[in-house]
């Protein structure tokens, strides 16, 4: 895992350095939209409704429209003026009983790892939370968005769970429930008996996402069978030398030539031919061997006898 945030928990006067990791992941298979006729991928363009031109992301600001139809356009400079919590600090606001936080308020979960060579303060905070059986309410700012969060312990590790603000939870009133008669005692008794027969300890390993499993099997079988629905990935092109590397090699070669030095390949070739040249030169300079003196005398004696 790779950390997405670094900072510290402000626990009174105690500072607990931590690294933050996303605790959950989405296992859903991702799809993108294509043209049914030819399989071409669909792309979306940011087009201005006034001038009709495509707009780069850097040229986009944010606009708010009031219920009365008034529009306010804000730039990045405007957002920078807004008060935000310290980006690299998680201040503890108070400690509350865990059962007082309704599960509907929980949003995303993050693991916290100690970011210190001596994580004593981290272990102290974790053990304290376990002993008092409470969660710490904190402020957590991520990507310029401040959330209320609950800090608790899971298997000895600090776990941060962001919470929805109270006004983000909708109030609900269904007219269809108005005036409905209360269940009879016999009906409640039978329902409770049914619940008892189906009751057990929670084991998340017993449950699987059958839809995703079957979808993955369908895709694998289509690829393995070479179905007409499959478009094969193109063969990877042979790696080409980076243009910047080519320019660097050429510049180095010109530098060597300018300094009177031979390039590496040429110098190596010269070294291979050098011994042969030296051997030939020695052969040319080496004088002819003289005949031994005894052999010369014998030859002269023979010629004298013949003349006689």
C-alpha positions as CSV (number, residue, x, y, z in Angstrom):
1,X,0.0,0.0,0.0
2,X,1.1,3.6,-0.6
3,X,0.2,6.3,1.9
4,X,-2.0,9.1,0.7
5,X,-1.4,11.6,3.6
6,X,1.2,12.3,6.3
7,X,0.6,14.3,9.4
8,X,0.0,13.9,13.1
9,X,-2.7,13.4,15.6
10,X,-3.0,16.3,18.2
11,X,-3.9,14.5,21.4
12,X,-3.8,17.2,24.0
13,X,-0.1,18.1,24.2
14,X,0.9,14.7,22.8
15,X,1.8,14.6,19.1
16,X,1.4,11.3,17.2
17,X,3.0,11.3,13.7
18,X,1.0,9.0,11.3
19,X,0.8,8.0,7.7
20,X,-2.7,7.5,6.2
21,X,-3.7,4.6,3.9
22,X,-7.0,3.8,2.2
23,X,-8.5,0.9,4.1
24,X,-10.9,-0.3,1.5
25,X,-10.9,-1.0,-2.3
26,X,-13.5,-1.4,-5.0
27,X,-13.4,-4.9,-6.6
28,X,-16.0,-4.0,-9.3
29,X,-14.9,-4.7,-12.9
30,X,-14.5,-1.4,-14.8
31,X,-16.0,-0.8,-18.3
32,X,-15.7,2.1,-20.7
33,X,-18.2,3.1,-23.3
34,X,-17.6,2.3,-27.0
35,X,-19.4,2.9,-30.3
36,X,-21.5,-0.2,-31.0
37,X,-20.9,-0.1,-34.7
38,X,-17.0,-0.2,-34.7
39,X,-15.9,-0.5,-31.1
40,X,-14.3,2.9,-31.1
41,X,-14.0,4.4,-27.6
42,X,-16.3,7.3,-26.7
43,X,-14.6,10.5,-25.6
44,X,-16.2,13.5,-24.0
45,X,-15.3,17.1,-24.8
46,X,-15.7,20.1,-22.6
47,X,-17.5,22.5,-24.8
48,X,-18.6,26.0,-23.8
49,X,-22.3,26.7,-24.4
50,X,-21.6,30.4,-25.2
51,X,-18.7,30.3,-27.7
52,X,-19.0,26.6,-28.8
53,X,-15.3,26.0,-28.3
54,X,-13.5,23.2,-26.4
55,X,-12.2,24.4,-23.1
56,X,-9.0,23.3,-21.4
57,X,-9.2,22.2,-17.8
58,X,-6.9,25.0,-16.7
59,X,-9.4,27.5,-18.1
60,X,-12.3,26.2,-16.1
61,X,-13.6,28.0,-13.0
62,X,-16.5,27.0,-10.7
63,X,-19.9,28.6,-10.6
64,X,-22.7,28.6,-8.0
65,X,-26.3,29.3,-8.9
66,X,-28.7,30.4,-6.1
67,X,-32.3,29.1,-6.0
68,X,-33.3,32.5,-7.4
69,X,-31.0,32.0,-10.4
70,X,-28.1,34.3,-9.5
71,X,-24.7,33.0,-10.5
72,X,-21.4,33.5,-8.7
73,X,-18.1,32.5,-10.4
74,X,-15.2,31.6,-8.1
75,X,-11.6,31.1,-9.0
76,X,-8.8,29.1,-7.2
77,X,-7.7,32.3,-5.5
78,X,-11.2,32.7,-4.0
79,X,-11.2,29.2,-2.6
80,X,-7.7,29.8,-1.1
81,X,-9.1,32.5,1.1
82,X,-11.5,30.1,2.8
83,X,-10.7,28.9,6.3
84,X,-9.6,25.2,6.4
85,X,-8.2,23.0,9.2
86,X,-4.4,22.5,9.3
87,X,-3.8,20.2,6.4
88,X,-1.2,18.0,8.3
89,X,-2.9,17.8,11.7
90,X,-5.7,15.7,13.0
91,X,-7.0,17.5,16.1
92,X,-8.9,15.4,18.7
93,X,-12.1,17.2,19.6
94,X,-13.6,14.9,22.2
95,X,-14.1,11.2,23.2
96,X,-17.6,9.7,22.9
97,X,-19.2,6.2,23.4
98,X,-19.0,4.2,20.1
99,X,-22.7,3.2,20.4
100,X,-23.8,6.8,20.2
101,X,-22.6,7.1,16.6
102,X,-25.3,5.7,14.2
103,X,-23.7,3.6,11.4
104,X,-25.5,5.7,8.8
105,X,-23.0,8.5,9.5
106,X,-19.9,6.4,8.6
107,X,-18.4,7.1,5.2
108,X,-14.8,6.1,4.3
109,X,-12.2,4.2,6.3
110,X,-8.4,4.8,6.6
111,X,-5.6,2.9,8.3
112,X,-3.1,5.0,10.3
113,X,0.5,3.8,10.6
114,X,3.0,5.3,13.0
115,X,5.4,7.6,11.2
116,X,8.1,7.7,13.9
117,X,11.1,5.6,14.8
118,X,9.7,5.4,18.4
119,X,5.9,4.8,18.0
120,X,5.3,4.9,21.8
121,X,2.7,7.7,21.5
122,X,0.8,5.8,18.8
123,X,0.6,2.7,21.0
124,X,-0.4,4.7,24.0
125,X,-3.3,6.3,22.2
126,X,-4.4,3.0,20.7
127,X,-4.3,1.2,24.1
128,X,-6.1,4.1,25.8
129,X,-9.0,4.0,23.3
130,X,-9.3,0.2,23.8
131,X,-9.4,0.6,27.6
132,X,-12.0,3.4,27.8
133,X,-14.1,1.8,25.1
134,X,-14.6,5.2,23.4
135,X,-13.9,6.7,20.0
136,X,-12.2,10.0,19.4
137,X,-14.0,12.6,17.3
138,X,-11.5,14.4,15.1
139,X,-11.2,16.8,12.2
140,X,-9.6,15.3,9.1
141,X,-8.7,17.5,6.0
142,X,-8.0,15.6,2.8
143,X,-7.9,17.1,-0.7
144,X,-8.9,20.5,0.7
145,X,-12.1,19.0,2.2
146,X,-12.5,18.9,6.0
147,X,-14.5,16.1,7.4
148,X,-15.6,15.0,10.9
149,X,-14.2,11.6,11.6
150,X,-14.2,8.9,14.3
151,X,-10.8,7.5,15.4
152,X,-11.0,4.0,16.9
153,X,-8.9,0.8,17.1
154,X,-9.1,-2.3,14.9
155,X,-6.8,-5.2,15.7
156,X,-4.3,-2.9,17.4
157,X,-4.2,-0.5,14.5
158,X,-5.7,3.0,14.6
159,X,-8.6,3.3,12.2
160,X,-10.0,6.6,11.0
161,X,-13.6,6.7,9.6
162,X,-14.9,9.9,8.1
163,X,-18.4,10.8,9.1
164,X,-21.2,12.6,7.3
165,X,-22.2,15.9,8.7
166,X,-25.6,15.7,10.4
167,X,-27.3,17.8,7.7
168,X,-26.0,15.4,5.0
169,X,-28.3,12.7,6.3
170,X,-31.8,13.1,4.9
171,X,-34.8,13.1,7.2
172,X,-37.5,10.6,6.1
173,X,-41.2,10.4,6.5
174,X,-43.3,7.9,4.5
175,X,-47.0,8.5,4.5
176,X,-47.5,4.8,3.7
177,X,-46.5,4.0,7.3
178,X,-49.0,6.4,8.9
179,X,-51.8,4.7,10.8
180,X,-50.5,1.1,10.4
181,X,-51.6,-1.2,13.2
182,X,-49.0,-2.5,15.6
183,X,-48.0,-6.2,15.2
184,X,-49.9,-8.7,17.4
185,X,-48.1,-10.5,20.2
186,X,-48.3,-13.9,18.4
187,X,-46.9,-12.4,15.2
188,X,-44.0,-10.9,17.1
189,X,-43.3,-14.2,18.8
190,X,-43.2,-16.2,15.6
191,X,-41.0,-13.6,13.9
192,X,-38.6,-13.7,16.9
193,X,-38.5,-17.5,16.7
194,X,-37.6,-17.3,13.0
195,X,-34.8,-14.8,13.8
196,X,-33.4,-17.2,16.5
197,X,-33.2,-20.1,14.0
198,X,-31.2,-17.9,11.6
199,X,-29.0,-16.3,14.2
200,X,-25.2,-16.8,14.2
201,X,-21.9,-14.9,14.7
202,X,-20.9,-12.6,11.9
203,X,-18.3,-14.1,9.5
204,X,-17.7,-11.9,6.5
205,X,-15.8,-14.7,4.8
206,X,-19.1,-16.6,4.2
207,X,-20.3,-14.0,1.8
208,X,-19.1,-13.3,-1.8
209,X,-20.1,-11.1,-4.6
210,X,-21.5,-13.7,-7.0
211,X,-22.3,-11.1,-9.7
212,X,-18.6,-10.0,-10.0
213,X,-17.4,-13.6,-9.9
214,X,-19.7,-14.7,-12.8
215,X,-18.9,-11.5,-14.7
216,X,-15.2,-12.2,-14.5
217,X,-15.7,-15.8,-15.6
218,X,-17.7,-14.6,-18.6
219,X,-14.9,-12.2,-19.6
220,X,-12.2,-14.9,-19.2
221,X,-14.1,-17.4,-21.2
222,X,-14.6,-14.9,-24.0
223,X,-10.9,-14.1,-24.2
224,X,-9.9,-17.7,-24.0
225,X,-12.3,-18.8,-26.8
226,X,-11.3,-16.0,-29.2
227,X,-14.9,-14.8,-29.5
228,X,-15.8,-12.2,-32.1
229,X,-16.5,-9.9,-29.2
230,X,-12.8,-9.8,-28.4
231,X,-10.3,-7.4,-29.9
232,X,-6.8,-8.6,-29.5
233,X,-4.2,-6.2,-28.1
234,X,-1.7,-5.1,-30.7
235,X,1.8,-6.6,-30.6
236,X,4.1,-4.3,-28.6
237,X,6.4,-2.3,-30.8
238,X,10.2,-2.8,-30.6
239,X,11.7,-0.4,-28.1
240,X,13.3,2.6,-29.8
241,X,16.2,4.6,-28.4
242,X,15.0,7.8,-26.8
243,X,15.7,10.8,-29.1
244,X,17.3,12.6,-26.1
245,X,19.7,9.6,-25.7
246,X,20.5,9.6,-29.4
247,X,21.3,13.4,-29.3
248,X,23.5,12.8,-26.2
249,X,25.5,10.0,-27.9
250,X,26.0,12.2,-31.0
251,X,27.1,15.1,-28.9
252,X,29.6,13.0,-27.0
253,X,31.0,11.6,-30.2
254,X,31.5,15.1,-31.7
255,X,33.2,16.1,-28.4
256,X,35.6,13.2,-28.6
257,X,36.5,14.0,-32.2
258,X,37.1,17.6,-31.4
259,X,39.5,16.7,-28.6
260,X,41.5,14.4,-30.9
261,X,40.3,11.2,-29.1
262,X,38.9,8.3,-31.1
263,X,35.3,7.0,-30.4
264,X,35.2,3.8,-28.4
265,X,34.2,1.5,-31.2
266,X,36.9,2.9,-33.6
267,X,39.5,2.7,-30.9
268,X,38.7,-0.9,-30.2
269,X,38.9,-1.7,-33.9
270,X,42.3,0.0,-34.2
271,X,43.5,-2.1,-31.2
272,X,42.5,-5.3,-33.0
273,X,44.5,-4.4,-36.2
274,X,47.5,-2.9,-34.4
275,X,49.2,-6.2,-33.6
276,X,49.0,-7.3,-37.2
277,X,50.6,-4.1,-38.4
278,X,53.5,-4.4,-35.9
279,X,54.2,-8.0,-37.0
280,X,54.4,-6.9,-40.7
281,X,56.7,-4.0,-39.8
282,X,59.1,-6.3,-37.9
283,X,59.2,-8.7,-40.8
284,X,60.3,-5.9,-43.2
285,X,63.1,-4.6,-40.9
286,X,64.5,-8.1,-40.1
287,X,67.7,-8.8,-42.1
288,X,68.3,-12.1,-44.0
289,X,70.1,-14.8,-42.0
290,X,73.8,-15.3,-42.8
291,X,75.0,-18.8,-43.7
292,X,77.1,-20.5,-41.0
293,X,80.9,-20.1,-41.6
294,X,81.6,-23.9,-41.9
295,X,79.0,-24.3,-44.6
296,X,80.6,-21.4,-46.6
297,X,84.1,-23.0,-46.4
298,X,82.8,-26.4,-47.6
299,X,81.1,-24.7,-50.6
300,X,84.4,-22.9,-51.5
301,X,86.4,-26.1,-51.3
302,X,84.1,-28.0,-53.6
303,X,84.3,-25.2,-56.3
304,X,88.1,-25.3,-56.1
305,X,88.2,-29.0,-56.7
306,X,85.9,-28.8,-59.7
307,X,88.1,-26.1,-61.2
308,X,91.2,-28.3,-60.8
